[in-house]
Amino acid sequence: MPLCQSMDEVRANIDRLDREILRLMAERGTYVAEAGRLKPKVTDVVDQPRIEQVVANARALAEQHGLDPAVAEATYRAMIDAFIAMEHKVFMAKAAG
Ligand SMILES: C=C(O[C@@H]1C=C(C(=O)O)C=C[C@H]1O)C(=O)O
């Protein structure tokens, strides 16, 4: 049973889901900023074991929801890279006083 009858319908649904994803990404970003505020040393900003744990969680959740885990992993690695850049800025602003 197809989900959509037209490309307009496909894109309306993608846009609807992107609004939710972006709202959740913004909320996620507030906690990444908190990490930048709480970490004592700049070398703590990139925590490789934690990154691998987040990616493994994303792959497992993707499988549960019927998403290709490779898509989840690529998306999460790109997202975490961008959040780390943001966290680094927060850390440097804090360190500058
Ligand atoms: C938020 C953290 O900082 C970084 C960002 C992460 C993320 O976006 O999930 C994970 C690991 C960190 O390198 C953290 O250490 O938990």
The ligand as an ORCA input file, in Angstrom:
! r2SCAN-3c Opt
* xyz 0 1
  C      27.968     16.292     24.372
  C      29.172     15.752     24.479
  O      30.246     16.245     23.737
  C      30.482     15.828     22.406
  C      29.243     15.721     21.591
  C      28.563     14.530     21.525
  C      27.187     14.457     20.948
  O      26.801     15.371     20.200
  O      26.475     13.483     21.272
  C      29.159     13.349     22.020
  C      30.440     13.337     22.501
  C      31.279     14.577     22.622
  O      32.463     14.580     21.948
  C      29.482     14.658     25.419
  O      30.662     14.438     25.717
  O      28.533     13.989     25.873
*
